[in-house]
C-alpha cells in the first residue's frame, strides 16, 4: 500500500488538533482511531474525522447493538497493542471489526496514525478501504 511518513512533535492530550497544526493539514483529513466496546465488552475500531465526534447512539443503531462506549485507556491499549495517542487501525494485536465514517472516503488523502505517538501516515482512502475492509457508517455527531 503506498503511503508517506509524517513525523510531528507529539503533545499529550493534543489529539488531531495538534497533529493537523504541526503538519499543516486540515484537521478534517486527520483520521482518529478510537477503540470502543459494545455492551458485552466486545471491542471494535472506529475511524472518524479529527474535527468530528462519534455519536455512540447512532453508531450502536448502525451496527445493531444496544450501546457503544469508549474503552478505558488501559483496556484500549490491551485490545489494540498500541498506546493511546499512537493507536493505528493497522496491525492491531487482535483482529477487531473496523467501522469507518463513510464521508472519509470522499477525501483525496487522509492522515492516520502509523502506530506510535507523533507519527502519521498519509494515504488514499481507497487504499484504507482495500486493506482494512471497514464497514462504512454514518455516525458523526
C-alpha positions in Angstrom: 0.0 0.0 0.0 1.5 3.4 -0.9 1.9 5.9 1.9 4.1 8.7 3.1 5.5 9.1 6.6 4.8 12.3 8.6 6.5 12.9 12.0 5.4 15.7 14.3 6.1 16.9 17.8 3.6 15.0 20.0 1.7 16.8 22.8 0.0 14.8 25.5 -3.8 15.2 25.0 -3.4 17.3 21.9 -5.0 14.8 19.6 -5.8 15.7 16.0 -5.8 19.4 16.7 -2.1 19.3 17.4 -1.1 16.8 14.6 -3.0 18.8 12.0 -1.4 22.1 13.2 2.1 20.5 13.2 1.7 19.0 9.8 -0.1 22.0 8.3 -3.1 19.9 7.1 -6.9 20.2 7.6 -8.0 18.5 10.8 -10.9 17.0 8.9 -8.4 14.9 6.9 -6.7 13.7 10.0 -8.5 10.5 11.0 -8.6 9.4 14.6 -8.6 5.7 15.5 -10.8 5.0 18.5 -11.1 1.7 20.4 -14.6 1.3 21.7 -16.7 -1.6 23.0 -20.3 -2.7 22.9 -22.5 -3.7 25.9 -20.9 -7.2 26.0 -17.4 -5.6 26.1 -16.7 -6.7 22.5 -14.0 -4.3 21.2 -14.2 -2.5 17.9 -12.3 0.2 16.0 -14.0 3.4 14.9 -12.4 5.7 12.4 -13.6 9.3 12.5 -12.6 12.7 11.1 -10.4 14.5 13.6 -12.7 17.5 13.8 -15.8 15.4 14.4 -17.2 13.4 17.3 -18.7 9.9 17.2 -22.4 9.7 18.1 -22.3 6.4 20.1 -26.1 6.1 20.0 -26.1 6.4 16.2 -23.2 4.0 15.8 -24.9 1.4 18.1 -28.1 1.6 15.9 -26.0 1.3 12.7 -24.3 -1.9 13.9 -27.2 -3.4 15.7 -26.0 -3.3 19.3 -27.6 -1.8 22.4 -24.7 0.5 23.4 -21.2 1.6 22.4 -18.8 3.2 24.8 -15.1 4.3 24.6 -12.7 1.8 26.2 -10.7 2.9 29.2 -7.2 3.7 28.0 -5.6 0.6 29.5 -8.3 -1.6 28.0 -7.9 0.1 24.6 -4.1 -0.5 24.8 -4.6 -4.2 25.5 -7.1 -4.7 22.7 -5.1 -2.8 20.1 -1.5 -3.4 21.2 -0.8 0.4 20.8 -0.5 3.2 23.3 -3.3 5.8 23.4 -2.2 8.7 21.2 -0.5 6.2 18.9 -3.3 3.8 18.1 -3.3 2.6 14.5 -6.1 0.6 12.8 -3.3 -1.4 11.1 -1.7 -4.4 12.8 -3.8 -4.5 15.9 -3.0 -7.2 18.5 -6.4 -8.8 18.0 -8.4 -8.9 14.8 -11.0 -6.2 15.5 -14.0 -5.1 13.4 -13.4 -1.7 11.9 -16.2 0.9 11.4 -15.4 4.0 9.3 -17.3 7.2 9.0 -18.5 7.0 5.4 -17.5 10.6 4.5 -13.8 9.7 5.0 -14.0 8.1 1.6 -14.9 11.4 0.0 -11.4 12.8 0.7 -8.5 12.7 -1.7 -5.9 11.9 1.1 -6.1 11.1 4.7 -3.6 11.2 7.6 -3.9 8.3 10.1 -1.8 7.1 13.0 1.0 4.8 11.9 1.4 3.1 15.3 3.2 5.5 17.6 2.8 8.9 19.1 3.9 11.7 16.8 3.7 9.6 13.6 1.0 9.7 11.0 0.9 8.2 7.5 -0.8 9.8 4.6 -2.6 7.5 2.1 -5.6 7.3 -0.2 -8.9 6.4 1.5 -9.4 3.8 -1.3 -6.2 2.1 0.0 -7.5 2.2 3.5 -10.8 0.6 2.3 -8.9 -2.1 0.3 -6.5 -3.1 3.2 -8.9 -2.8 6.2 -12.2 -3.5 4.6 -14.0 -1.3 7.1 -17.8 -1.2 7.5 -18.9 2.3 6.4 -21.2 4.0 8.8 -22.8 7.5 9.3 -22.0 8.1 13.0 -20.9 11.8 13.1 -22.4 13.9 15.9 
